[in-house]
Amino acid sequence: MGEPALVLHFHPGWGATGRAGGPTVIDALVESGAYVSQWVTGTSNGGLAAHPGGDRWAWESRLFAGRYDDSPPGDRPVYGAWNRHGDAYGAAPRFGSAYLRLRPAAVDRATFCWPDSVHRPEAFGGPDRLDELCALADAGGLLTDPLDDYVEAQMHGGVLLSRDVEAVVVDPSDLDAHRRPLGRLPFPVEVHPGYRVSARDIDPGYRGEVPVALAGRLGDEVTPAALSTAQRTGDHDPQALKWLWHCLARFGRLRGDRRDP
């Protein structure tokens, strides 16, 4: 395990616009030099409710006492998680196979909560409350899905790649698929042990039969890069793709050549 850090998850090879034929997320990151929120992109690896009066607007209004109610999209916070255990796969893989690991100084511009802000948490605050929030997360209680086991972070003041990011950590399949844009990033590229899953590895009780069937159609084993390719075609139901990613993250962790229990 590594050191605790603030991380921002993403899928490098997914389409940045949500439409077939557009740039990938990693291409968009390289070109813009910034990690931006769903308020800017109109896409999300979680719920998509970033519009005035929507659920995300209401959560942010409550959490931040109306601070962002009238702010333009680019001024709103971006969401990540505190990797409290220094997990090689990051803090919140529900939201992507890769993650940006931020520099320690970035923590001073962050707020944190547990559980996820979708649950309207009461436990919320700055870095001085991290120990308390991590203890709540370690105790669990409300959560039964391992993919929900994270302390949410909200980064304020923007995230610039050149200023705020220490490294990017990617799946081996994404390293092979996106070497050129990854090589243009202004910080080191690291690799975690990887994800790989087949239809027979997935418990259909977890996200239903739909992602199991999709995994079978995509081939013998699904990797993050293979799932990204499927997503960019526009031929598959977005919810089915999201569920299959959850299954890949839940059942497909590898340690060397061994599947992680």
C-alpha positions as CSV (number, residue, x, y, z in Angstrom):
1,M,0.0,0.0,0.0
2,G,1.1,3.6,-0.7
3,E,0.6,6.8,1.2
4,P,-2.8,8.4,1.6
5,A,-3.5,11.0,-1.1
6,L,-6.3,12.9,-2.8
7,V,-7.2,11.2,-6.1
8,L,-9.5,12.0,-9.0
9,H,-10.7,8.9,-10.9
10,F,-11.6,8.8,-14.7
11,H,-11.8,6.4,-17.6
12,P,-8.9,7.4,-20.0
13,G,-10.4,5.8,-23.1
14,W,-14.1,6.7,-22.7
15,G,-15.5,9.3,-25.0
16,A,-15.2,12.7,-23.5
17,T,-18.4,14.0,-24.9
18,G,-20.6,11.0,-24.5
19,R,-21.0,10.7,-28.3
20,A,-19.4,8.3,-30.7
21,G,-16.4,9.6,-32.6
22,G,-15.3,12.3,-30.3
23,P,-12.1,12.7,-28.4
24,T,-11.3,10.4,-25.5
25,V,-11.1,11.6,-21.9
26,I,-7.3,11.4,-21.9
27,D,-7.1,13.3,-25.1
28,A,-9.4,16.0,-23.6
29,L,-7.3,16.1,-20.4
30,V,-4.1,16.6,-22.4
31,E,-5.5,19.3,-24.6
32,S,-7.2,21.3,-21.9
33,G,-4.6,20.9,-19.2
34,A,-7.3,20.7,-16.6
35,Y,-9.6,18.1,-14.9
36,V,-13.1,19.5,-15.0
37,S,-16.5,18.5,-13.5
38,Q,-19.7,17.2,-15.1
39,W,-20.9,20.8,-15.0
40,V,-18.5,21.5,-17.8
41,T,-18.4,18.1,-19.7
42,G,-22.1,17.1,-19.4
43,T,-20.9,13.5,-18.7
44,S,-20.4,11.6,-15.5
45,N,-19.3,8.2,-14.3
46,G,-21.9,8.5,-11.5
47,G,-25.2,10.2,-11.5
48,L,-25.8,13.0,-14.0
49,A,-27.7,15.8,-12.2
50,A,-25.5,18.9,-12.8
51,H,-28.0,21.5,-13.9
52,P,-29.7,24.4,-12.1
53,G,-32.3,23.0,-9.7
54,G,-31.1,19.4,-10.2
55,D,-29.9,17.0,-7.5
56,R,-26.2,18.0,-7.8
57,W,-27.1,21.7,-7.7
58,A,-29.1,21.0,-4.5
59,W,-26.3,18.9,-2.9
60,E,-23.7,21.6,-3.6
61,S,-26.0,24.4,-2.4
62,R,-26.5,22.5,0.9
63,L,-22.8,21.5,1.4
64,F,-21.4,24.8,0.5
65,A,-24.1,27.1,1.9
66,G,-25.0,28.5,-1.4
67,R,-21.5,29.5,-2.4
68,Y,-21.8,28.1,-5.9
69,D,-25.5,28.7,-6.6
70,D,-24.8,31.3,-9.3
71,S,-21.3,30.3,-10.3
72,P,-20.4,29.4,-13.9
73,P,-19.7,25.7,-14.5
74,G,-16.0,26.0,-14.6
75,D,-15.9,27.6,-11.1
76,R,-17.7,24.7,-9.4
77,P,-15.8,22.1,-7.4
78,V,-14.5,18.9,-8.9
79,Y,-15.0,15.6,-7.2
80,G,-12.5,13.0,-6.0
81,A,-11.8,10.9,-3.0
82,W,-9.3,10.5,-0.2
83,N,-7.2,7.3,-0.8
84,R,-7.0,6.7,3.0
85,H,-5.4,3.2,2.6
86,G,-3.0,4.1,-0.2
87,D,-4.7,1.5,-2.4
88,A,-2.9,0.9,-5.7
89,Y,-6.3,1.0,-7.4
90,G,-7.2,4.3,-5.9
91,A,-9.8,5.5,-3.5
92,A,-13.0,5.2,-5.5
93,P,-12.7,2.9,-8.6
94,R,-16.4,3.1,-9.1
95,F,-15.7,6.3,-11.0
96,G,-12.8,5.1,-13.3
97,S,-10.0,2.6,-13.9
98,A,-7.4,5.4,-13.7
99,Y,-6.8,8.2,-11.3
100,L,-4.8,11.4,-10.9
101,R,-2.9,11.6,-7.7
102,L,-2.7,15.2,-6.5
103,R,0.2,16.9,-4.9
104,P,0.0,17.1,-1.1
105,A,-0.5,20.9,-1.2
106,A,-3.8,20.4,-3.0
107,V,-5.4,19.0,0.1
108,D,-5.5,22.5,1.6
109,R,-8.1,23.5,-1.1
110,A,-10.3,20.5,-0.5
111,T,-13.3,19.7,1.6
112,F,-14.4,16.1,2.4
113,C,-17.5,14.2,3.4
114,W,-18.7,10.7,4.3
115,P,-20.6,9.0,2.9
116,D,-21.0,10.3,-0.7
117,S,-22.7,13.6,-1.0
118,V,-25.6,11.9,-2.8
119,H,-26.6,10.6,0.7
120,R,-26.8,14.2,2.2
121,P,-24.1,13.6,4.8
122,E,-23.8,15.4,8.0
123,A,-20.1,14.5,8.4
124,F,-18.4,17.2,6.3
125,G,-15.4,19.6,6.6
126,G,-11.9,20.5,5.7
127,P,-8.6,18.6,6.0
128,D,-8.8,19.0,9.8
129,R,-11.7,16.5,9.8
130,L,-10.1,13.8,7.7
131,D,-9.2,11.6,10.7
132,E,-12.8,11.6,11.9
133,L,-14.2,11.0,8.4
134,C,-11.8,8.1,7.8
135,A,-12.8,6.5,11.1
136,L,-16.4,6.7,10.1
137,A,-15.6,5.1,6.7
138,D,-13.6,2.4,8.4
139,A,-16.5,1.6,10.7
140,G,-18.8,1.3,7.6
141,G,-22.3,0.8,8.9
142,L,-24.4,2.3,6.1
143,L,-22.5,0.7,3.2
144,T,-22.6,-2.8,1.9
145,D,-21.0,-2.4,-1.6
146,P,-17.2,-2.2,-1.6
147,L,-17.3,0.3,-4.4
148,D,-19.0,2.7,-2.0
149,D,-16.1,2.6,0.5
150,Y,-14.6,6.0,0.1
151,V,-14.3,9.4,1.7
152,E,-15.5,11.9,-0.9
153,A,-13.4,14.9,-1.7
154,Q,-14.4,18.2,-3.3
155,M,-11.6,20.2,-4.9
156,H,-12.1,24.0,-5.0
157,G,-10.3,26.5,-7.2
158,G,-9.8,24.1,-10.1
159,V,-7.4,21.3,-10.9
160,L,-4.6,22.2,-13.3
161,L,-2.4,19.3,-14.5
162,S,0.8,21.3,-14.4
163,R,0.1,22.7,-10.9
164,D,-1.8,20.2,-8.9
165,V,-1.0,16.6,-10.2
166,E,1.8,14.4,-8.9
167,A,1.2,11.4,-11.1
168,V,-1.4,9.5,-13.1
169,V,-2.0,5.8,-12.3
170,V,-3.6,3.7,-15.1
171,D,-4.5,0.1,-16.0
172,P,-1.9,-1.8,-18.0
173,S,-4.4,-2.2,-20.9
174,D,-4.9,1.6,-21.0
175,L,-1.2,2.2,-20.9
176,D,-0.9,0.1,-24.1
177,A,-3.9,1.8,-25.7
178,H,-3.1,5.4,-24.9
179,R,0.7,5.7,-24.8
180,R,0.9,8.8,-27.0
181,P,-1.5,11.1,-25.0
182,L,-0.2,9.7,-21.7
183,G,3.3,10.5,-22.8
184,R,2.3,14.2,-23.2
185,L,1.3,14.6,-19.6
186,P,3.6,16.8,-17.5
187,F,4.1,14.2,-14.7
188,P,4.9,10.5,-14.3
189,V,2.7,7.7,-15.6
190,E,2.3,4.8,-13.1
191,V,0.6,1.5,-13.6
192,H,-1.6,-0.5,-11.1
193,P,-1.9,-4.3,-11.1
194,G,-4.8,-4.2,-13.5
195,Y,-8.4,-5.3,-14.0
196,R,-9.7,-8.2,-16.0
197,V,-13.0,-10.1,-15.9
198,S,-15.0,-12.6,-17.8
199,A,-18.7,-13.2,-17.8
200,R,-18.2,-16.3,-15.6
201,D,-16.4,-14.2,-12.9
202,I,-19.4,-11.9,-12.4
203,D,-22.0,-12.5,-9.7
204,P,-25.3,-11.8,-11.6
205,G,-26.8,-10.8,-8.2
206,Y,-24.5,-7.8,-8.1
207,R,-25.8,-5.6,-11.0
208,G,-28.1,-8.1,-12.7
209,E,-27.9,-10.2,-15.9
210,V,-27.5,-7.2,-18.3
211,P,-23.7,-6.6,-17.6
212,V,-23.0,-10.3,-17.6
213,A,-24.5,-10.7,-21.0
214,L,-22.6,-7.7,-22.3
215,A,-19.3,-9.1,-20.9
216,G,-20.0,-12.3,-22.9
217,R,-20.6,-10.3,-26.1
218,L,-17.3,-8.4,-25.7
219,G,-15.1,-11.4,-25.6
220,D,-13.4,-14.0,-23.3
221,E,-12.0,-11.3,-20.9
222,V,-12.9,-7.7,-20.6
223,T,-10.3,-5.1,-19.7
224,P,-10.7,-1.3,-19.1
225,A,-9.4,-0.7,-22.6
226,A,-11.8,-3.2,-24.2
227,L,-14.7,-1.6,-22.3
228,S,-13.6,1.8,-23.4
229,T,-13.6,0.7,-27.1
230,A,-17.1,-0.6,-26.7
231,Q,-18.2,2.6,-25.0
232,R,-16.9,4.8,-27.9
233,T,-18.8,2.9,-30.6
234,G,-22.1,4.2,-29.2
235,D,-23.6,0.7,-29.9
236,H,-24.2,-0.2,-26.3
237,D,-26.6,1.0,-23.6
238,P,-24.7,3.5,-21.4
239,Q,-26.2,2.1,-18.2
240,A,-25.1,-1.4,-19.2
241,L,-21.6,-0.2,-19.8
242,K,-21.6,1.5,-16.4
243,W,-22.8,-1.6,-14.7
244,L,-20.2,-3.7,-16.5
245,W,-17.5,-1.3,-15.3
246,H,-18.8,-1.8,-11.7
247,C,-18.5,-5.6,-12.2
248,L,-15.0,-5.2,-13.6
249,A,-14.0,-3.0,-10.7
250,R,-15.7,-5.3,-8.1
251,F,-14.6,-8.8,-9.4
252,G,-11.7,-8.1,-11.8
253,R,-8.8,-6.9,-9.6
254,L,-5.5,-8.6,-10.3
255,R,-2.4,-8.9,-8.2
256,G,0.4,-10.0,-10.5
257,D,-1.1,-13.0,-12.3
258,R,-3.5,-13.8,-9.4
259,R,-7.1,-12.6,-9.2
260,D,-7.6,-10.6,-6.0
261,P,-10.1,-12.2,-3.8
